[in-house]
């Protein structure tokens, strides 16, 4: 037997409407929609502010140490960890 069949959901909806009334349910729905809308607009504002701070993306410069050589699959994960430890 399905836990969330359409009949179960309809019964739950009917009980909620009987307990709270249609005006209260309508207000809850509009409040929830407004909260989601405000959250989305805040996220867009934050993204635009973040992109303005960084400016246009330019070329990245790596100023770290250069380790010459090639890593192969035969080296295994220990070689990767040793290279990290050696790099500092």
C-alpha positions as CSV (number, residue, x, y, z in Angstrom):
1,X,0.0,0.0,0.0
2,X,1.4,3.4,-1.0
3,X,2.1,5.7,1.8
4,X,1.4,9.0,-0.1
5,X,-1.4,8.1,-2.5
6,X,-3.7,10.7,-3.9
7,X,-6.4,9.8,-1.5
8,X,-4.2,10.2,1.6
9,X,-3.1,13.6,0.4
10,X,-6.7,14.7,-0.2
11,X,-7.8,13.6,3.3
12,X,-4.9,15.5,4.8
13,X,-5.8,18.6,2.8
14,X,-9.4,18.3,3.9
15,X,-8.4,18.1,7.5
16,X,-6.1,21.1,7.3
17,X,-8.8,23.1,5.6
18,X,-11.3,22.1,8.3
19,X,-8.9,23.0,11.1
20,X,-7.5,26.3,9.9
21,X,-10.1,27.5,7.4
22,X,-9.5,28.6,3.8
23,X,-8.4,32.2,4.6
24,X,-5.7,30.9,7.0
25,X,-4.5,28.4,4.4
26,X,-4.5,31.1,1.7
27,X,-2.4,33.4,3.9
28,X,0.1,30.6,4.7
29,X,0.5,30.0,1.0
30,X,1.0,33.6,0.1
31,X,3.5,34.0,3.0
32,X,5.4,31.0,1.8
33,X,5.5,32.3,-1.7
34,X,6.7,35.7,-0.6
35,X,9.4,34.2,1.5
36,X,10.7,32.1,-1.5
37,X,10.6,35.2,-3.7
38,X,12.6,37.2,-1.2
39,X,15.1,34.5,-0.8
40,X,15.7,34.2,-4.6
41,X,16.0,38.0,-5.0
42,X,18.5,38.1,-2.1
43,X,20.6,35.3,-3.7
44,X,20.6,37.2,-7.0
45,X,21.8,40.4,-5.3
46,X,24.5,38.5,-3.5
47,X,25.7,36.9,-6.7
48,X,25.8,40.3,-8.5
49,X,27.7,41.9,-5.6
50,X,30.1,39.0,-5.5
51,X,30.8,39.3,-9.3
52,X,31.3,43.1,-9.0
53,X,33.9,42.6,-6.3
54,X,35.9,40.2,-8.3
55,X,35.6,42.1,-11.5
56,X,36.1,40.5,-14.9
57,X,37.8,37.1,-14.7
58,X,41.3,37.3,-15.9
59,X,44.2,34.9,-16.4
60,X,45.3,33.2,-13.3
61,X,48.9,33.2,-12.2
62,X,50.3,30.3,-10.3
63,X,53.1,31.5,-8.1
64,X,53.7,28.2,-6.4
65,X,56.6,25.8,-6.8
66,X,56.9,23.9,-10.0
67,X,57.7,20.2,-9.6
68,X,59.1,18.6,-12.8
69,X,58.3,15.1,-13.8
70,X,55.3,13.0,-14.6
71,X,53.0,11.1,-12.4
72,X,51.6,7.9,-13.7
73,X,48.9,5.4,-12.6
74,X,51.7,3.1,-11.5
75,X,52.8,5.6,-8.9
76,X,49.6,5.2,-7.0
77,X,47.9,7.4,-4.4
78,X,51.1,7.4,-2.2
79,X,53.0,9.4,-4.8
80,X,50.3,12.0,-4.8
81,X,50.4,12.4,-1.0
82,X,54.2,12.4,-1.0
83,X,54.2,15.2,-3.6
84,X,51.9,17.2,-1.4
85,X,54.1,16.7,1.6
86,X,57.2,17.6,-0.3
87,X,55.6,20.7,-1.7
88,X,55.0,22.0,1.7
